[in-house]
């Protein structure tokens, strides 16, 4: 791999300039106005795969945006790595909060990135991360050091829920057959303490509605005599979590996987910098479920959060009204052994149970996803750990993330392969927010690490 690393070092500037070209494409999948840009980005991804040395590069149609596929099969007897990524990005709004054009990438220095970071929409999520794989593949091809087979699946709908991916996987099982799936769409704990993500939480997302009177009412004529749906909803929400941070939904914890003391001790080897954590998000104090560290609360424990709440008059000035209806959106992050179907049903029953007779309630499920765990004693994890230790020159620890990537469970179900979550971003990269950025150090460390993963995985 020495020739491969030399090639990477000699081509770093070009690798960055080529990433800039991809980042300039406003491939916003959520907004139909950007359809031509999304399709343009798919074309560019395919072009880069061909130039890097991939065979059978195709832009494959789906019910939504296309999937870019490419492969290099060097020996049918060798293992096959399927690389997954996505070329679509989140909308850049609100534009006025960006310090530079979100689709004109620029390198700026920051406190965490003194060597510079690329500021642009998609720089960390996920263009900068999937493009590392394209460049690492190019480096292996140019130095004749690819140790096993590789396939690429780069989709254009991840930011809108991967709506077409399930059908695509079912229809293309043979084309996508592999031994392991490699994904860089997560982050490490820090540049000083690199990690491999070994777990993701699942998700149950619902919208609730509380209905009171048959119309909006004058708060002077009716106030104090009728139920106010906003007041009722606020009280119901406050009852969903007790003063110890425990979710009160009947049976919510019935199937929660209890993490062993040994595993908890291992994960808490990561430095739990409380002061730095609070400072990074502008808080004076933190809170959460009693009996667990911040690291544990944000990874191995289930949660319930209100993501939005509305009702009544919210415009300029005053309007003295008791609203007929009030609404909220609520997400619950799930841990192993919980399913979105189970938790959604339990939430529905509990919400109806705690509603006063004076109102009607309605729960509408939106979407969900299963939790995912990759055990740290597996061949897949060990290959990622060794690869990153080789590139970073530091011990790499397992890391449970609080986020959700539902496709990991989908991949395992349909393709029968485990996913390795070998991301290189930081949780401070402002993904989905204004001023998203990705450190140059992280970008290059990713390109350096990926060939080592192939090497260690191929060795077994």
N, C-alpha and C positions, 0 to 999 in steps of 0.2 A: 504493500500500500504506500510505500515511500514515494514512488513516482506519481501516484494519484494525488498525494498531499502536495507535492511540488507543483503539479499542474494547477491545483486549486489556488495556491499562493501566487502563482504567476498570472492568474486570470481574475483576481478579485475585483479589480476595477471594472472589467467588462461584465462580470456577473452582476455588479451593482447597477450598471447602466442598463442592462437588459431587464432587470427587475423594474427600473424606473419606467421603461416602455410599457410594461404590463400594468403598472399602477396608474398610468395616465388614462387608462380606459375606464370609464365610469360604468362598470358592469353591475348596476343596481337592480337586482332581480325583483325587488318588491314594487318597483314603479314601472308600469308598462311604457312610459315615455322613454325609458332607457333600453328598450328591447334591442335596438340595433347595436348598442354598445356591448350588451351582454353577448350577442352573437359574434361581434368583432373580437371579443376577448377569447371566446372558444376557438376561433380561427388562429389567434396568436399563440395560444397554448399548444395547439396541434402543431403549428409551425416549429415552435421551440423543441417539442418532443422529437420531431423528425430530424432537426439539425443536431440534436444531442445523440442520435443514433438509434432511436426506437423504430421498430418495424410495425407494419400493419396499423399505422396511426389512422384513426377514424373519428369523425364527429357524428355521434350516434343520436338519432332523434328520440325524444321521449314525448310524453303528453305536454311537457313544459319546455324548459330550456335543455339544450343537448348536453350529452356527456362526452367528454374527450377521452378516448381510449388509445393506448399504445402498448407495445410489449417488446421484450427481447428475450427469446427463448434460446439459451445456448446449449442446453442439454436436458432432455425430458426426464432424465434420472436425478437431476438436481432439484432442490427445493425452489419454490416460487414465492416471491414476495409481491403482494399487491399493495401499491402505494395509493392512498386515497387523499384527496384534497378538494377544495372548491375554489372556483374562480369568480364567483359572485360576491358582492360586498353589500354592506348595509348602506342605507341612505346617509348622506353626509350632514343632514340637518341637525341642529341649527347652524347654518353657514357662518353667521356673524360671530360665533364663538371660536372659530378656527383662527389661528395666527398666521396661516398661509393657505393657499388654495389646496383643498383636499385631493384634487386630482392633478396637481403639479408637484410631485415629490421633491422634498428638499431635506438635506442633512443638517440637523441642529444638535448642538451639545446640550446635555442635561446633567443634573446632579447624579443620576444613576447611569448615564451614558456619556462619560467625559470624552470618549472617542467618537461620539456622534450617534444619532439615531435618525432613521428615515421617517419623516412625518408625511403621511398620506393615508387616505382611506384604503383599507385592505393591506396595509404594510405588514401588520401582524396577523390579521384575520381575513383571509388566510393566504393571500398571494405571496407574501414574503416567505411563508413557511412551506407551502407546497412547491414554490419555485426552487427552494434549497434542494429538493429531491431531483428536480430536473437537472440542475447544475452538478450535483453529486454524481448522477447517472452519466452525464456527459464526461465528467472527469474519469470515471471508471472505464468508459468506452474508449476514450482517447488514449488511455494508458494500458489498454487490454488487460484490465484487472477485475472485471465483473465476475464474482465468484458463484453466482446463482442466477436463476431466471427472475425477471421483473416484469410486472404489469402495472399500468397506470390507469386509474379511474378518477378523473377530475370533473366534478359536477358543477352545475350552474344554478342550483336551487337550495343550497344549504341554508341560506339566510331566510328562506321562506318555508322552512320545514322539510326540505328534501322530499317534496310531494310525489315526485315521479320515481324515486330511487327504489322503492320496494318492488314495484312491478318490473323495473329494469333488471334488478337482481334475479328475480324469479325467471325472467325470460332469457337471461344470459349466464346461467350457472356454469355452463361448460367453458364459455369464453373467459369467465372471471375466476375459474378454479385456481386455488392457491393454498399455500401452507400457513401463511401468516399475513396479516394486514398491518401495514405501517402507516400511522397517521401522525402528522405534525399539525395539530390544531389546538394545542394546550400550552401551558406555561410551566416553567421551572420555578422552584421556590425563590431562588435568587442566583445571581451570577457567581456569588461566593459559595453557594450551596446548590449545585445542580441536582436535579431529581428526575425520576421517571414516574409518570402518573400511573398508579396501580388501581385506582378506583374512581368512579364517577357516580354521582347521585342520579336517580330517576326523577320523574316529574309528573305531577297531576295538576292541571291548570283548569280552573273553573271560573265562571262568571255567576254572580248571585244577584237576585232582584228581590226587593222587598216592596210590596204594594199595600198602601193604606186606603185612603178615601178615593172615590171614583174620579176626582179631579183635584187640581191644586186649590188650596183653600187660603182665605185671608187669615193671617196668623193672629190678628186681633179678635176677630169674630169667633174663631174656632180654637185658638191656642189654649192648651190646658185641658181641653175636653175630648180631643181626638188623638189617635196615635200619629206621631210624626215619623214617617218611614226612615228619614235620615237619622233621627235619634235612635230609633229601634235598631237599625242596621249597625250603627256605631257601638251600641251596647252589646249586640250579638257578637260582633267581631272581637270586642274586648274580652268576651268570655271564652274565646277559642284557645287562649294561652293563659296559664295561671301565673302567679307571682314568682314561681320558680322556673319559668321558661318552659314549662311542660305543656304540650298540646293536649287539650281536654276532650278531643273527639273520641267517642266510645270505640274502643278496640283499635285505636290508631297504632299502638305499639305492639300489638299481638304478635306480629311476624318479624319484627325488627331483629336483624342479625346482631348479636352481642359480640363485639370485638374483644378478643382475649387481652388480658393484661400485658402479655408479651408483645402483641402487635401494637397495643397502645403505647407501650414504652418505646418501641422502635420508631413509630411515627413522631413521637415527641422528642426525638433526637434533633429534629429541626428546631432551630432557635425561635422560640415564641416571643418575639420582640414586641411586647405590649405597647410601649411608648411609641415606637416607630409605626406600629399598626394604626394607633389612634391618630397620630400626626398625619399619616398618609391620606386619611379620609376626613380630617378636620373634626375629630370628636374629642371630647373631654373624658369620656368614659365609654366602656363597652358593656354589653349585657348578653345573656344567652342562657341556655339550659344549665341548671345547677349541677355541679359535679363533673363538668367537662371543661377541658382547656379550649382556648379559642381555635386551635388547630382541629380539635375533635368536633367542636360545634359546627365548623364549616366544612365537615367532610363525612364523618361516620354517623352523624345524627340527623334524623329527619327534621324538616322545618315547615313552618307555615308563615307566609308573608302576604300582606295586602299590597298589590301592585298598582292599584288605582281605585279611587272611590269618587262617586259623583251623584248629584241629584239637586233639585231645586234651582235657584237663581245664582249664577256665578258671574254675571256681567258687571259692567260699571255701575256704580251707585248702589242704591238699596231697593229691594223689592220684598215686602213683608209677606212671604208666602210659605205655606206648609206644602211641600211637594207631595204629589200623589205617589211617586215612586223614588226609590234610591237604589243605587247599583254599586257593585264592587267587583274587581277582578282579584282572584286569590290563587297563588301558586304554592304548591307543597312539594318540596324536594324529598325524594325517597331514597332509602338505603336498601341494600340487598335483602331479599325475601319479601319486600313490599312490592306490590304491583299497582300501576295507575288505576286499573279497573277496581281493585279492592278498595283503595283509598278514596277514590271518587265516590263510590257507593257509600262508604262509611261517612264521608263528609256530608253527602246529601241527606242521609238519615238523621245525622246529628243536627244539621242546620234546621231541618224541619222540626226536630224535637225541641230546640231551644227558642223557636219563634213564638211570640205571644199570640193568643187567639185573635187579637185585633187586626193582624196583618196576614197577607198571603205571601209565601216565599216561593222562589223558583231558582233552581240550580241548573246551569247549562254547562256541561263539560266542553272544553275546547280541545286540548291536545295533551298528550302524555308521552312518557318514555320509560323504559326499564333502567334500573341501576346496572352498573357494570364493574366487575372486578377482575384484575389480572394478578394472579398469585405471584409473589416475588421469587418463588422457587422454580418457576417455569423456565424452559429453554428460551422463550421469547423475551421475558423480562431480563434474564441474565445477559442475553446478547446486547440489549439496549444499554444496560448498566455498564458493561465492559466497554462498549463503544464510546459512551460519553465520558467515562473515566479516562480513556485513552486520549480523547480530544481535549478535555478540560484539565487533565492532570490532577484531579481531585476525586475524593470519594463521592459516589452518587448514591443517594438514598431513595427509597420508595416514598411516594407522595400521593395521598388521597385528595382528590379535588372535589369541590362542592358543586361544580357545574354539571351539566347534562349533555351528552352527545348520544341521542337515541340510536343513531346508526350503528354504534358498536354492537349492541344487542341484535340488531337486525342482521348485520354481517355474520355474526356467529350462528344465528338461526338458519339463515339461507345458505351460506357458503361453508359453514362448519369450521370456521377459522377464528382464532383469537386475534384481537387487535392490540397492537403495541402503541401506546400513546406517548410518543417521543417528541413532545413539543419543546420549543426553545424560547418562547416569549416570556414576558414578566407580567404579573397581574396588574402592574402599573402602566401597561401599554395603551390604556384608554381605548380598547376595542369597543366598537359600537358607539363611541363618544366622539365629540370634537377633539381634534389634535391626536388622533391615533398615531402611534409610532412604534418602530421596531429597531432595536439597537443593532448597529453594525457588528458589534462583538457577537451578538446572538445569531445573526444571519450567517456569519462566517463559521461560527462554531457548529451550527447545524450542518452546513455543507461538509465540514471536516468530519463530523461524527457519523454521518449516514453511510459512507463507504465502510467504516469500521463495523457498523451494524451488519451489513451484508457479509463481511468477512467472518465475524463471530457466529452469526446465525448459520452460515453455510458449513462451518466446522462442526456444528451440533454441540 
